[in-house]
Amino acid sequence: MACTTILVGREASYDGSTMIARNEDSGSGVFCAKKFIVVEPKDQGKEYVSMLSHVRIPLPKNPLRYTCMPNAVYEDEGIWGAAGVNSENVSMTATETIACNERVLSGDPLVVYKKAENGKPEQIGGIGEEDMVSLVLPYIHSAREGVLRLGELLEKYGTYEMNGIAFSDEEEIWWLETIGGHHFIARRVPDNAYVMMPNQLGIDYFDLEDAFGEQAEFICSKDLKEFIAKNHLDLRFADEIEKTEGDWINPRECFGTHSDADHVYNTPRAWYMARYFNKNTFSFDGEAAELKPEDDDLPWCLCPEIKITPEDVKYILSSHFQGTPYDCYGKYGDEKDRGKYRPIGINRNNFLSLVQIRPDVPKEYAAIEWVCFGANTFNAFVPFYANVNKTPEYFANTTHRVTTESFYWANRIIGALADAQFSECKMHIERYQGKVPTKGYTLMKNLEEKLAKKLPKNAAVIKLLEECNEEIAKMVQEETDAVLDKVLYEVSCKMKNGFSRSDA
């Protein structure tokens, strides 16, 4: 999927939480309906079968319950669980589509499915984005375990595409990038930093000494050194290697791409994220700017100037280059620059999920999953407790049928209407985007004040969390209906067949 990811270490977040967030975006001309559900252990089976690649994988015993954001109609192309958190407060988001260069792909080809034809048997493919959440999230008890399990699956079954995947728990966030058909690298996100990931291989420093030693901050395929040497992937000159300390590589140079398409589609998104969180650290504008939209060496991670909140994440993952000449809704600057770069908040956002695992509350309600559907520029961020057995119907009932009784479809309608009259609708959208999380926060705080006085047993806690989620969903539906009414009015007034004179 064409996506954008932000990872926030616990010391970089406003309350000590780890936060991992990702937009899932469909390909051009495609709009994939999504829903927010809970998968119970009894529904997970003993064997996983991929719809796209036909690979069959036996599953471990004792799976955990978990939330996810699957395709609304599985029959289309599989489950695509996308993002969620399990009952051990371990989270996963998968995937961010990335790219490897030709030397990597020739050295370790992708494991692509081929149907039986011309007398040749079917060739089973590897695993991909369709499969990863279902194969990993129910079976891990820490972020590090997520890296290890997915790494083992990649080495054994291979993959037919390149992807980036994030894992988090209360203490750590790990980011894994697939390399060719069977290899991978993974790096622990520094606690005091945030990570910016458009659709590119992103890690720009990898400590091989640690990866083949303590694995405190880095993990990789067992034969990565041999793979790099055999395929001549390290592009540094000998004297440069001699001058540097330690055994390390720059994975972007070894494995990544630097195409013209990257400079229009990918690097500008990382530039805009850095501009938002580090506006005083670097210069971003003009010929003498330290960081420019088309730079290939934008940092993978940075320490923010102030601590990051869920509202910051929502804003940046909804952005369309506001405040720059590249804003597709802009009205100033050179017209040829407007819409020059691919925005983060795009018409084909399927959903945005942020999992926040809080350190300062009991584990029974430490995990919050923030959810929104449709084009992020026009939707609202909704917080839900993740330690539940069911999600509200308004968020779980998506089908192919277009209806305002579904949060996904209501937001798709609002976005399509408001885009046409952006200036007139912007005020209503901004108020909607402010009201929903404020009221959601309030409902959660009211419950947590009660739970702080007396924490019931687990089943009773889950029931209370589910009741709070239902209250939030009811509020969201009311606010969504109200903003749809306002947007519909504004757009109706601007219809081309309007006429100022009437019978009155």
N, C-alpha and C positions, 0 to 999 in steps of 0.2 A: 504494500500500500504506500501511496505518497503521503508521508506523515511528517509531523514535527514533534520533537520530544524535548522536555526540560526535566532535569533531575536536580534536586536541591538537598544538599547535605544537612545534617541536623544542626550544625553550628551556623549555617547560613540561613536557616528558616526562623521565622518570628517566634516560635514557641518550642524549639528543640525537636520538632517532628522531622522525620525523613519524609520527603515528598517526591513522588515520581508521577509525571503527567505526560500525556501524549494525545495529539490529534490523530484520529484515523481518517484519512482522506481517500476517497475513491479515485480511480483513474479518470482521465478527461472524458466527459460525456456520460459518466456513470454515477448513480446515486444509490448507495447501498443502505437499505433500511436496517436499523439496529434496535436492540432491546437490552434491558438491564435485568438480569435474572440471578437466581441462586441455583447451583447444581449440588444435589445431595449425594453422599457416598453410594447409596443404593442404585443410583442412576448411571454409574460410571463404568460398569462392566469389567471384563477380564482381558479384553483385547481391543486395541484401537485400530480402526481401519480408515485410512485416508481416502477421501473421495477423489481428490485430484491426482494423487500419485499411486494409489492402490497399495501402498505399503501397509503391512500388518505388523503391529508391535504389541507384545504382551505387556500388560500393565501390572505394577506392583500391588500387593495386598494393602488393605487398610487406607484407602484414599480419604482425604479430608474434604469437608464441605468448602465451597468457594463461590464467590460472585464472578460474573463475567458479562461481556457485552457482545454476544454472538450476533451473527446475521439473523434477521427476523424470519427468513425462510431457508432452512438448512439445505433443502433439496437443490438449491441453485449451485453451490460449489463448496459445501461443507460447513463446518461449525464456525470457524474463525472466532474463537473465544475472546481474543483481543486484549482484555485487561481485567484485572480483578484482584481480590485478596482472599486468602484462605482462612480457615478457622484458627490457625496458629499466628495470625497477624503477619503473614508473609505475602508480599504483593509481587505482581509480575505484569509487565505490559509488553505485548509482542504483536507486531514488530514495526520497526522503522526500516523501510527498504533502503539499502545502501548499494554500493557498486565496488567491484574489484577490477583491476586492470587485466589486460590480455595475457600478460605473463603469468599471473596467478591462475587464471581460468584454464590456460593450457597446461599448467603444471598439476592442477587438481581440478579436473572438469566437474561441472555440476552434474548431479544425479537426476536426470530428467526422465520422466515417464514417456514410454513409447508404446502405443497400442500394437497388438499383433496384426501383421499384414505381410502379404507376399511370402507366406510360408515361414516367416520369422516369428518367434514367440514374443509375448508381451514382455516389455522391460519395465520392471517396477522402479518407481522413482523414490527420491528421498523424502524428508520431511520439509515442511514449509510453514509459512505464517498461518495457514489454515489449522495446523495441528498443534502448535507449540504450547499454547496455554493448556489445552486438554491433556497433553502428555507430561507436563511438568508441574504446574501449580498445585494440583491436588496431592502431590507426593513429596513436598519439600517443607522443611521446618526452619529454614533460614535463607537469607539471600545468597549466601555462599553455596549452600546446597543446590540452589537453583542453577548456578553456573556449572557446578560439577555434573548434575544430572543432564542438563541440556548438552554440555560438552561431550558426555559419553554417547548420547543419542546421535549427535552429529558425526562423531568418529565412526560409529557402527553403521548407521543407515545413510549418512550423507544428507545433503540438501540440494534442492533444485533452484535456489535463489539466494541472494546475499541479504542478510538482515542484521539489525541491531536490536537487542533485547535488554530490558532493565529488570532488576530484581531489588526488592527492598524489604527490610525488617526494621525493628525499632532502632537498631544500632548502625546498620550499614546499607549502602546502595552499591550495587555492582552493575556494570554495563558490559555486555558481551557483544562482540562483532564476529560474524561468520566470515571465513576466508576461504574462497573457493568452495569445492564440494564437501570437504571433510574437516577443515581446520577452523580454529577459532582463537581469538584472544579476548581476555576480559580484564577490566581494570576497576578497582574500587574507587568510587567517587570520593574525593577528599571531603572531610566533614564540614570544612569551612567554605566550600565552593558550590557553584552550580554548573551544570553541563548544558551546552547548547547543541542540539542535534537536528539539522535538516537531513535531507536524503543523501548523505554522503558517509563514507567511512570516516569516522571522526577522531578516534584516539590519535594523539600526536606525540605521545611519549610512552614507551613500553620498556620496562626494566626486565630484561631476560634473566639477569642474575637472581632476582626475587622470584620470578615465575618458575625457575627450575630449582629454587631453594625453599625458602619459608612460605612463599605464596601469601605473604601478608597483604600485598596490594595488587598483585598481578598473577593471573592464571592463564595458561594457554595449552594448545595441543602438545602432546608428548614429543612429537618430532618436528616442532616448528623450526628449530635451528637448522636442521638438515634440509627442510623444505625451502627455507630462505636461501641457503647456500647453493643447493642443487639448481634452483631456478634464477639465480643471480638477482635477487629481489632487493638487496641492500645497495642503494645507489650512491652511497658516500664514497669519496676517494680515500685511499689508504691513509694519507697524511691527516685527513680530517678525523678518521677513526682513532688514530694514534694520539691526537690532541685531546680527545674527550675522555672523561673518566667513566669507568663502569662499562658493563655489557648491556647496551640498550639500542633500540631502533626507533625511528619515526615511522609508525605503521602507515600513515598517509602516503609517505613516499614509497614505501615497500609494496603496499597492497592496493592503495586507493587510486582515484581518478582525478584529473584536472581538466575536464572538458569545457568547451564553450557553453554547453548546456548547464554545467554546474554553476557558472557565473551568472546565469539568468534565473535558474530554478532553485539553487541551494544556498550558495554562500551569502546572498543578500539577506536571507532569513537569519542566519547566525549573526551577521553584522547588526541587524536591527535588534536582536535580543541583547547583544553586548551593549549597544547604544542605550538601551533602556536601563539596564542594571548597573552600568559603569559609565554613565554619561560624563562624569568629571575625571575619570581615570585616563581616558584617551581622547584624542580629537577624532571626529568621525566625518567631518565635512570638508570639502575643498580639495584642491590638488595636493596640499601638504598634510592631509589627514593621516593619522597613524594607522587607522583601520578603515578600509574601504569595502564597499559592498561586494566587489569581485575578487577580493584577496583570497588566495589559496591557503594562507597560513593563519587564519583567524583561530584564536585559542579554542581548544576543546572545552576547557573549564576555566572559570575566573572566580575570584572572591568578590562578591557584590559589595557595593558601597554602603548599603543598608540591608537589613534582614528582609527576606522574601516572604510574602504572604500568599495564600491561595488566590486572593484578588489580583495580585501581580501576575500570577501564572495565567489566570483567565484572560487578563488584558493582553498579555503578550501573545498568547496562542489564539487570540481573536484579531490580531493586528493586521493592518493593510498599509503599513508604512506611513501612518499618521505623523505629521510634523516634518515630512521630508518631501522632496519633489516627486517621489515615486508613488504617492498615495493615489490609488485608482479612483477614489472619490474626491480628490483634491481639486481646488479651484484657483491655485496660484502656481507660479513657476512656469516652466516651459511645458507646453501640452504634450510634447513628444516623450517626456520623461514619465508621465502618469501611466501607471500600469506596466512600466518597463520590466519590473521584477515580479515573480510569483509571490503573492501575499501569503501570510500564514493563515489568517482567517479567510478561507476560500469558499466558493459556492458549494464545493463538493466535500466539505467536512462531514463525515458520518457521525462522529461523536468526539467529545473530549472527556477523558477520565483522569482524575487526579486522586491518587491514594495517599492519604496523610496518616501516618502511624505516630500517635502522640505518646510521649514518654511520661507525662505527668498525671495520667489518669489510670484507673485499673484496666487490665488487659481486656476485660469483658467488653469495654466500649472504647478502646484506644484507637481503633481503625475507623476512619471516615473516608468514604468514597464520594468524591464530587463528580457530578455527571451533568452533561448537557448534550443535546442532539442537534444535528443540522448545522448550518453555517454559523460559526462562532461569533461573527460580527453582530449577529442579531439575536442570539439566544441568551439564556441566563444559567448561571452555575448553581447547581442544587446539591447540598450536602446530605448524605445518608449514612446511617450507621451500617457497618458491613457485617457485624456479627449477628446475622439474622438467618431465618430459614426461608423467608420469602421477601420479595420486593413489591412495592405498590403496583397495582394493575395499570395505572396510567403510564408507567415506565416499562412494564413487562409485556404489554399486549400488542406490540407492533406486528402488523402483517403487511401484505402488499396493498391492502385496502387503505385508501387515503381518507382519514377521518380526524376531526379535531378532538376526538376522545382519546387519541394517542399523543403523548408528549413529542415523540419523534415527528409525526406528521404535522402537528400544530406548529412546531418550530420551522419545518421546511416551508410551510405556507407563509408564515410571518417573514422569513428571510426573502423569499421570492417576491413578495409584495413590497417590502420596505426597500429593497435594493433599487427598485425603479424610481423611487422618490426619496432618496437617502436624506437629503437636507430636511424635508418636512417630517420624516419619521424618526430621525435621530433622537430627538428629545424623548419621545415615548419609549424607544428602545433603551436608552440610558437609564430612565427611571425604573423600568422593568428589571434591568440588570442589577440595579441597586437594591430594589425591594426584596427580590427573591432570596439572595444569600443573607440579608439582614434578618428577615423573618425566620429563615431556616436556623441561623445561629441562635436566635432568641428561643425558639422551641427546644433546641438542644441544650442550651444553658439552663432552662427551666427544669428539664429532666435531670441534668447532671447535678444540680443543686440538691435534688431529692435523693439521688443515688449516693451522693457524698455523705449523707447522713446515715443511710442504711442501704447496703448493697445486698439485694436478694440473691438466692441461688441462681445458677446459670440459666435454667429454663425460664425462670421468672424474669431475669434480666433481658433475655432475648425477646420475651413477649412485650416488655416495656419499650425496647428499642424499635420493635416492629410497629407498635402503636404510634411512636413518635414519627417514624418514617411515613406512616399513613397521614398523619397530620400535616407533615411537610408537603406531601404529594397533593393533598387537597388544596392547600394554600397555593402551590405552584399552578395547579390547574385553573384556579380562580384568577390569578395574576396573568396567566398566559391567555386566557379567554379575553380578559380586559384589554391587554395590549393588542391582541388581534383585532378587536373592535376598533381601537383607535387607528391602527395602521390601515385597516380596510377603509375607514372614512377618509383618511388623508389621500390615499391612492385613488379612491373613487372620485374625489374632487379634482384630480389632475388628469382624468381620462381625456383622450383626444377628442372624443365626441361630446364633450361638455359645451354648454352655451350659457352665457351670463344672464340672458333674459329668460324669465319664466312667466307663468300665467298669473302670478300674484300681482 
